[in-house]
């Protein structure tokens, strides 16, 4: 809010709006005095004093002693109490779960990554692992369960964010039309949000990563599958049926005329994703009898970097596909930046030839950079979503009818 802005509405609305402005400013500035808040907001001293009193009564802020004097009496400083609660970001993959716990300022408390046993990959089993792991982490830091204010979970599938439903996860029969948010509400005493993992990775890069200064960019993930998080004009684009960015289903000319199927990997990710690269490499190995064996797709990319000619040929074919995808997205949406992530997408063996070919284009040229958050991009994006909710929740503690709850 700009200085001297006139607020129109009921006293209760003005009170909450002023509280939000001051709370956001405290989170931004850190320690400051009431005089600093008056100067920064343009509000009157009595208004600031009333809001500060309300926030203090709720335990959302704390006084931390006297500050530096500007010539008169030394002011008392206050700050936002970031340990009032905590937030969790969760990334559920095909075989693991990653949990990030932070305070309300997004300061890291702990990050944990653990594999999911084969018998613990159904929605109900994942919830049990998540609940137990969260409790253990919080107990380790002496945090009571009631301090958990919001949890955001990223899932590798098409997700109805509004209703918290996982519509489909490719090649996973137990993850179809799963009311995951409602299921989690039975186990977690806080606000819960469900989102596609690649969308959260894009939000994470905007929140803490390499895209912090970008209002429009696209996060491209290449790993087990292939997807894009489309971040335009400061927000994620979901599409009419929540499938914006599902580029793994893109048609590949001269390769296949098969129509995309919801519950299977798309044709592009069958070729460009990890299993497809590994399958092609094994075919090369069996045919030649001389190629080096690879346990996973990233090993093939490692071999390409090391100079293996067969691996370089295979990876270059994939780079051409990826270049076409990026160029088509550039011509359609014209973002200023592409961020590449995932085990394969940020790998130099795939990224460098893709960028080299893109630079030959004379239209819709965008910068291409690797993810700066790596495997933690999803959970940082999840925390960013949870943080937005926590800010609204703190303000809602001020009773809209005029008194504190």
C-alpha angles and dihedrals in degrees: 000000000000123000117275091013111162113230116212119200144060121330088249092054092047090049093053092043091052090047091052092049093051094043092052090047092051090051089051100043101035111204115021142140131250088254088057090053092050090051095046098044102034089228121139119264092246091052092051091046091053094048092046089050091052093048092046092051089053091051093240094122134034137204113239105183139270123332132209116300120236092204104302136051113343111253124236112244127217136183142189111275100233093180091062085103143340139239133215131208117194132193116195112194131175092275110010147038127221122196127192119190120193140165120251091277091057093253110155117254098169141333120206131184122188136168121248114230114234090253092052102060102093117100093256093047092048090052091054091051092046094049094047093045093048092050091050093050093048093047089051088059095040092247116152116230091244090065091070102101104171141005127194119194124199119207128188096238147068105298133193097219095186095059099026093241124147101217097189144342111201113254094358111111095188092058102068122122090342114175088216098164093053090047092052092048088067090062108028122061097213147064111301131200130185121202141162110271097232091051089053091049089056091049089048093054089049092047102044108352144069096303098059093119095044125099093182125033141125126235111210117196122196116180130099085346136009125246145147133223107210111207110183129170092351100312144075118262111225102173131221094293098027094256101109108134096025090132092155086083094056116130115249112214116228091009107073140351093197113131116238116263121209098223098045135067111273120250094253094052090045086063103029101033124089099266091049094051092047092048091052091047092051089051089054090048094050093046098048099031088209105075120108116257117246127201096198138011094258088062089061090052089049089054090052090055089049090057103260103159096209092050092047091053092050094046092047089056089054092046089057090054092048091048090055092049093050093045091051091049089048093053092046102043105013098212120180095230143028118202115200119209142158129078091292105024095065094040111117093225091064101027100051098055090042091055092045091055093044091055089065090067115099096198135057091009113181133179115256120206135167119249113271094203097051115184091358096061094096096050093046089052089049091053090050090056091047091049092057089055093046091055091054091045093054092051091048088062084078102084108240089219090068110269135081117267 
